[in-house]
């Protein structure tokens, strides 16, 4: 499975920074059907967001399955949230992300660039 992901940080001191990941570079874990990227403050995570103290060491996962990105919260204290217009919904079970949809890990807003979904 060859896949790419570009994340845009949409808030905080890293606002506007883009992060790019690819299975061909060995980023994340792929079993041929899904591709998983781990998110957190810990250096061993694929997506490392150390400047947000509301992010757990092992906070969430982004999973590509059947051409769609899914956001999973890993039982973090401060949660993961998706934006639906003016509403924020806490992620309690895997949630499919729409192209360009905003989501929040700790206090950091991010979005998956639309051409990567």
LINQUIHU-V626324 format. One record per residue. N is the residue number from 0. RES is the residue in three letters. PSI is psi in whole degrees, 0 to 359 (* if undefined). D_CENTER is the distance of its C-alpha to the mean C-alpha in Angstrom with 2 decimals. Layout:
<<N;RES;PSI;D_CENTER> <N;RES;PSI;D_CENTER>>
This chain:
<<0;UNK;114;18.88> <1;UNK;124;18.08> <2;UNK;154;14.68> <3;UNK;155;12.89> <4;UNK;131;9.60> <5;UNK;120;9.87> <6;UNK;139;7.46> <7;UNK;125;9.85> <8;UNK;129;10.08> <9;UNK;7;12.26> <10;UNK;169;14.01> <11;UNK;193;15.80> <12;UNK;341;17.56> <13;UNK;15;15.03> <14;UNK;128;15.10> <15;UNK;349;15.25> <16;UNK;138;13.93> <17;UNK;144;12.22> <18;UNK;128;10.47> <19;UNK;135;11.52> <20;UNK;150;11.20> <21;UNK;139;13.81> <22;UNK;327;15.23> <23;UNK;341;18.60> <24;UNK;359;17.81> <25;UNK;13;17.01> <26;UNK;138;13.29> <27;UNK;194;11.70> <28;UNK;129;13.99> <29;UNK;137;15.68> <30;UNK;13;18.51> <31;UNK;336;19.58> <32;UNK;328;18.29> <33;UNK;159;14.59> <34;UNK;124;12.13> <35;UNK;131;9.69> <36;UNK;130;7.41> <37;UNK;147;7.63> <38;UNK;134;6.22> <39;UNK;187;9.31> <40;UNK;337;12.53> <41;UNK;137;14.41> <42;UNK;333;15.38> <43;UNK;354;14.99> <44;UNK;155;11.17> <45;UNK;314;9.72> <46;UNK;106;7.45> <47;UNK;120;10.18> <48;UNK;76;10.42> <49;UNK;339;14.06> <50;UNK;355;15.53> <51;UNK;107;14.20> <52;UNK;355;16.52> <53;UNK;2;14.97> <54;UNK;131;12.02> <55;UNK;162;13.25> <56;UNK;318;13.82> <57;UNK;85;11.88> <58;UNK;309;9.64> <59;UNK;175;7.03> <60;UNK;146;6.12> <61;UNK;125;4.71> <62;UNK;126;8.35> <63;UNK;117;10.52> <64;UNK;126;13.77> <65;UNK;38;16.77> <66;UNK;6;15.27> <67;UNK;144;12.58> <68;UNK;136;8.83> <69;UNK;140;8.46> <70;UNK;126;6.41> <71;UNK;131;8.53> <72;UNK;137;9.68> <73;UNK;35;11.72> <74;UNK;28;14.58> <75;UNK;153;13.57> <76;UNK;316;16.40> <77;UNK;0;14.80> <78;UNK;170;12.38> <79;UNK;144;9.31> <80;UNK;150;10.60> <81;UNK;147;10.67> <82;UNK;135;13.31> <83;UNK;81;16.24> <84;UNK;241;18.68> <85;UNK;357;20.12> <86;UNK;148;18.72> <87;UNK;132;15.78> <88;UNK;128;15.22> <89;UNK;138;14.04> <90;UNK;113;12.08> <91;UNK;344;14.88> <92;UNK;164;14.35> <93;UNK;134;11.84> <94;UNK;130;11.26> <95;UNK;133;11.28> <96;UNK;130;9.60> <97;UNK;156;12.46> <98;UNK;126;12.68> <99;UNK;0;12.06> <100;UNK;137;11.16> <101;UNK;142;10.05> <102;UNK;157;7.82> <103;UNK;133;8.43> <104;UNK;119;7.65> <105;UNK;240;11.32> <106;UNK;6;12.94> <107;UNK;122;10.45> <108;UNK;138;9.70> <109;UNK;168;7.32> <110;UNK;150;7.75> <111;UNK;127;7.68> <112;UNK;136;11.27> <113;UNK;327;13.57> <114;UNK;357;15.33> <115;UNK;9;12.49> <116;UNK;*;12.39>>
